Amino acid sequence: MAGDKETSTKTGSTAEIDPFSPDRMMEIEQVMSAFDRVENSKKPQVFMLHNRGPRYSKVQICGSMDEWGKRHDMQFDSFTNQWYITLHLKLGEEYLYKYIINE
């Protein structure tokens, strides 16, 4: 018939792989462990700055987290009257930072 697809399977020529074999489980654990190490090496950190007086036109944050080489633009939340940004920083590190206002 037109539109029908023919499918076939081979049996006996290849051995089935048991997904729950100890070797397979060890391989899965190694992959997950590597993923977890990368995922857990950084953690989100929220920086907030309250807007005092008239609204600032622009606020950025700069710091030792990237060797003072980049300014990160912050977002303004008109409901809380605060500037904020979330940066993913390495765990166990101490950082210095500063806010750059209206520059």
URUR-V640332 format. One record per pair of residues at least 12 apart in sequence whose ideal C-beta (glycine too) atoms are under 6 Angstrom apart, sorted by the first residue. I is the first residue (numbers start at 0). GAP is how many residues later the second one is. D is the distance in Angstrom with one decimal. If there is no record, write none. Layout:
I	GAP	D
I	GAP	D
This chain:
41	46	4.3
41	48	5.7
42	48	5.5
43	42	5.1
43	44	5.5
44	42	5.6
44	44	5.0
45	40	5.0
46	14	5.6
46	38	5.3
47	34	5.0
47	36	4.8
48	34	4.6
48	50	5.4
49	32	5.3
50	30	5.0
55	45	5.2
55	46	5.5
56	45	5.3
57	44	6.0
58	15	4.5
58	24	4.2
58	42	5.5
59	13	5.5
59	40	4.4
60	36	5.7
60	38	5.8
61	36	5.9
62	32	5.3
62	33	5.8
62	34	3.1
63	31	5.0
63	32	4.7
64	24	5.5
64	30	4.7
71	13	5.7
